[in-house]
Amino acid sequence: MDLLQVAHLKKYFATQKAVDDISFSISEGQIFGLLGPNGAGKTTLIRMITGIFYPDAGTITLEGHPFDPVNDIGKIGYMPEERGLYKKMKIGEQALYLAQLKGLKKRDAIESLKTWFSRLQMDSWWNKKVEDLSKGMQQKLQFVTTVLHQPRLIILDEPFSGLDPVNSNLIKDEIFNLARNGATIIFSTHRMEQVEEICDHIILVNKGQKILDGTVQGIKQDFKEHLYKISFAGTPPQTAAPELFTVKQASSDALVIQKHPEVSNNQVLAHFLNAGSAIESFNELLPSLNDIFIRQVEGTPLARQFQTLQD
Ligand SMILES: Nc1ncnc2c1ncn2[C@@H]1O[C@H](COP(=O)(O)OP(=O)(O)OP(=O)(O)O)[C@@H](O)[C@H]1O
């Protein structure tokens, strides 16, 4: 079932079509990547989904019903990019206060906070002030206050910014856990390498419009360029086969080739075997999401890193 459906959503500011007719849907339990360069419209889109902005046009449907900003807000946990914690307040008190604002009873909030603090190695923080925490530590606290009330939909805007690799992994594991336990997650970022690892499904927005929508693997397949890396035991053969492929790159023990789309892998392999080559590995090189993102946003070619040797 779709947890969230967004249809023909628009938000125009005086000089800017911040969100210009965007539609997508997110299934329950999905980790959904909302990607786009700076100024693409991600925050504006999220502000409409969280009821901060009213859309100029379009509909938002949550759990099969029209989204009601007043009554549905408890179902959503939102961690914005600009963090909103009270610097002078003690961490335990603050987390408790935020949890109660979201409808948790004091006793449940304390119990839940203790569990989260222990899981994220924050046990000793209860009596510290927010201003005494590093940026990364504040980030962890903000994450806990976002997910504490067990929201159905969790929206995380750049959740890893400021986190070291160990803490990034801690939060990443918690994101997977939350999704496994039925929460749906929207993960907004312009950092592609994290998306490849985490997201089931992504959309890419640019200039207020959606320009890609699909699974990470599906999108990579759509943009594949029939590039393969073949490693050899020894020097790669010098035999050309322009009817099958062109050589894009050669090193002391490997070739990167681009085969013609209608040519099968077996035909390429047969060519090298007939030439007496000892093949060690044969792998397709799919573009990274980062390459696809840059190509879609900037209009630059994908495989510019591979210089054709036969041109
Ligand atoms: N309150 C506002 N008034 C006028 N223009 C706005 C307002 N909020 C956003 N915009 C404009 O709408 C466009 C989309 O902005 P938005 O903040 O949604 O982008 P974003 O994808 O979240 O960017 P970033 O990754 O940099 O946070 C931008 O051109 C921005 O200048």
The ligand as a Tripos MOL2 file, in Angstrom:
@<TRIPOS>MOLECULE
LIG
   31    33     1     0     0
SMALL
NO_CHARGES

@<TRIPOS>ATOM
      1 N1         10.0720   31.4750    1.1310 N.pl3     1 LIG1
      2 C1         10.5660   31.5970   -0.0980 C.ar      1 LIG1
      3 N2         10.3830   32.7250   -0.8240 N.ar      1 LIG1
      4 C2         10.8680   32.8380   -2.0720 C.ar      1 LIG1
      5 N3         11.5590   31.8760   -2.7210 N.ar      1 LIG1
      6 C3         11.7820   30.7380   -2.0630 C.ar      1 LIG1
      7 C4         11.3020   30.5260   -0.7200 C.ar      1 LIG1
      8 N4         11.6820   29.2710   -0.3370 N.ar      1 LIG1
      9 C5         12.3560   28.7440   -1.3800 C.ar      1 LIG1
     10 N5         12.4060   29.6150   -2.4120 N.ar      1 LIG1
     11 C6         13.0430   29.3690   -3.7210 C.3       1 LIG1
     12 O1         12.5080   28.1730   -4.2370 O.3       1 LIG1
     13 C7         13.5340   27.3980   -4.8590 C.3       1 LIG1
     14 C8         13.5910   26.0250   -4.2120 C.3       1 LIG1
     15 O2         14.1150   26.1600   -2.8990 O.3       1 LIG1
     16 P1         14.2410   24.9420   -1.8810 P.3       1 LIG1
     17 O3         14.7300   25.5100   -0.5870 O.co2     1 LIG1
     18 O4         12.9770   24.1900   -1.8800 O.co2     1 LIG1
     19 O5         15.3990   24.0760   -2.5710 O.3       1 LIG1
     20 P2         16.2330   22.8200   -2.0200 P.3       1 LIG1
     21 O6         16.1820   21.7840   -3.0910 O.co2     1 LIG1
     22 O7         15.7600   22.4440   -0.6820 O.co2     1 LIG1
     23 O8         17.7190   23.3980   -1.9380 O.3       1 LIG1
     24 P3         18.9430   23.0410   -0.9220 P.3       1 LIG1
     25 O9         19.4710   21.6900   -1.2990 O.co2     1 LIG1
     26 O10        19.9230   24.1230   -1.2480 O.co2     1 LIG1
     27 O11        18.4200   23.1230    0.4800 O.co2     1 LIG1
     28 C9         14.8200   28.1980   -4.7200 C.3       1 LIG1
     29 O12        15.0310   28.9050   -5.9330 O.3       1 LIG1
     30 C10        14.5460   29.1430   -3.5870 C.3       1 LIG1
     31 O13        15.2600   30.3500   -3.7650 O.3       1 LIG1
@<TRIPOS>BOND
     1     1     2 1
     2     2     3 ar
     3     2     7 ar
     4     3     4 ar
     5     4     5 ar
     6     5     6 ar
     7     6     7 ar
     8     6    10 ar
     9     7     8 ar
    10     8     9 ar
    11     9    10 ar
    12    10    11 1
    13    11    12 1
    14    11    30 1
    15    12    13 1
    16    13    14 1
    17    13    28 1
    18    14    15 1
    19    15    16 1
    20    16    17 2
    21    16    18 1
    22    16    19 1
    23    19    20 1
    24    20    21 2
    25    20    22 1
    26    20    23 1
    27    23    24 1
    28    24    25 2
    29    24    26 1
    30    24    27 1
    31    28    29 1
    32    28    30 1
    33    30    31 1
@<TRIPOS>SUBSTRUCTURE
     1 LIG1         1 GROUP 0 **** ****
